[in-house]
Amino acid sequence: HQGFTLLELIVVMTVLSVVSTIGVTGFFRMTDYWNEVMLTTRLNKALTHAFASITADFDTILSGRVTGSGLRGQQADTEDNVRFWRLAFEDDRITLPVEQYNPIADARERLVVQYAIERTGEDARLVRNVVDAGSAAHNGIKTSVASGITGMRIQYFDGRDWRNQWDAVTMPELVRVSLSAMDGARPDRHIARIAVFRIQVR
């Protein structure tokens, strides 16, 4: 019985080394791909949840002639100097009167709802602040709608042109909302989505 020669062993080790390298490289590529898929899924979920909340409020919007105050939208930009140097983010706010059913009180309530981005440290999130329409208080019930929302740009169509701000008793015909989402651990990865809402007041 003749054993393996040194040359044969070297060839076998070389082949095994190449196969192992290919396998490890493929494994890391699959891991990176899976992480990208999961990240995109999380960001899309945050945007979907944010738009669902905004849609629910636009569906119950009240006429400004009924409430005495219509839709208000302010355009603004802000710089995030914590994680980014001189990078400006869209930081619009929108306030609208709505009428929603309160199951606890078994009655419909007129409310004022505001959407804005709240930035605390390294976290940015879309928040919804609700105040009773008949109350003079400015601080209402604040809830976090979706985390990772870093930018919000809103435009208003008056029937002829798109405007960047709105403050009138009369309502715009359309409202276009653009949201951007970013993972705090991956500032190089972000996605954006746009939705257009037709305003049909009650």
N, C-alpha and C positions, 0 to 999 in steps of 0.2 A: 504494500500500500504506500502510495507516494503522497506526501502532504502538499500544502499550498506553498508556492514559492513566494518570496518577498515581494516580487513584482505583482503577483496576483492579489496579495493582501493589500498592497498600496492602491491598486485599481478598485478593489471592493470598497475600501475605506473612502476613496475619493467619490465613488458613486453614491455611497450612503450619505456623505457630507452634502453633496449637491441636492439629493432628495430631501434631506432634513431642512436645508436652507429654503428650498421651494415650499415645503410644508409650513415652516414657521412664518415665512413671508405671506403666504396665503392666509394663514390664521390671523395675522395682525391686520391684513387688509379687510378680511371679513369682520373683524372686531370694530375697525374704524367705520366700516360701512354701516354696521348695526347701530353704533353710537350715533351716527349722523341721522339714521332713520328715526331713532327714538327721540333725538333732539327736535327734529322737524315735527314729529307727532306732538310733542309737548307744546311747541310754539303754536301749531295749528289749533290745538285744543284750547289754548288760552285765547286766541283770536276768535274762535267759534263761540266760546262762552261770552266774551265781551260783546260781540255783535248780537247775540241772542238777547242779552239784557237790554241793549240799546233799542233793538227792534220792539221788544215788549213795551217799552215806554213810548216809542213813536206811535205804536198802535193805539195808545190810550191818550194821545195828546189832546188838549183842550184848546178851544179858540181863545185868542187873547181878548176878544170882545166879551167873553164870558167871565174871565178871571181878572181882567183889567191890566194884565201884564202878559206880554207874548213871549216868544222865544228870544233868548239872548245868547249870542255867541261871540267870544273874544278870541282873537288870534294872538299867539305869543310864541316865542322861542326861548329856550333856556340852555345854558351851557353846563355840561356835567364835567366838573373839574376834579371829581374824585377818581374816576377810572379813565377819563379821556381828557386830552388837552385841547381846549378850544373847539370841541365838537358840539355843535348846536343840535338840539332835539326839538321837534315840533311839540308844542305844549299848549294846545288850544283847550278851551273850556266851553261847555254848552249847558244852558239852563232852560228847562221847558216845563210848562204847566201840564199836569196829567190828572186824570180821574181814574182811580183804581178801587176795586172792591176789597174791603177789609173783612175777612171771614170772622174775626173775633168780635168786631162791633156789628157785624151783619149789616153793613152800610157801605155806600160808595163815598170815597173821600177825595177831596181835591188837594193835590200835593204839588210841590215844586221840587223837581229833580235836577241835580247838577252832576255832570260827569267831568272828571278832571284826573290828571295823572299826579300821583303823590310819589315823591322821591325822598327816600330816607336811606342815607348811607349808600350802600351798593345795590339797593333794591328799588325798583320802579314798578308801580302797579296802577291799574285803573280803578278808581274809587267812585262810588255812587252815593251822593249825599241827598237825603230826603227831608224836606221841611214841610210842615202843614201850611197850605196856602193861606190860611187865615191867621197864621202866627207871625209875630214880628221878630221872632228869634232867627238868628242866622245859623246857629249850630243845630243841625238835625241829626238824623240817624245815618251814620256813615258805615258803608260796607265795602269790602274789597271784592271787586268784580272779577279781576284776573291779574295775576302777577306776571311780571316780565314784559308788560306793555310799556314801551319806552317812548313812543311818539304817537301823537294824535293831531291830525290836520282835518279841519271841517270847513266846507264851503257851502254857500247857500245860493240857490237859483231863484231869482225874482220874476222869472218869466221871460227875461231878455238876456241877462248876464249872470255869471257866477260871481258872487261877492265873498270876500274873506271874513266879513263880520256881519252880525245881524243884531239889531235891537229895535224892535217895532212891535206894535200890537198885532198888525197883520203878519201872517205866516208866509214863509217862502214856499214855493211850489215843490222844490226838491232840496234835500240835504245830502251832501256827499261826505262820507266819513272814511278817512284813511287811517288805519292803525298799523303800527310797527311793533314787532315783538322781538326780544333778544334774551338769550340765556345769560345769566350773570356770570357763569363760569366760562362762557364762550362768547366774548364780546365781538369776535370776528364773524359770528354766524347770526344772521337775523332774517326775518321774513316780513312781508307787508301784505295787507289785503285792503280792498276798497269795497264799500257798499253804498248804494244810492237809495235813499228813502223818499217816497212820495208822501207829502204831508196831506193828510185828510183829517181835518179837525172835526170835533164833535160839536 
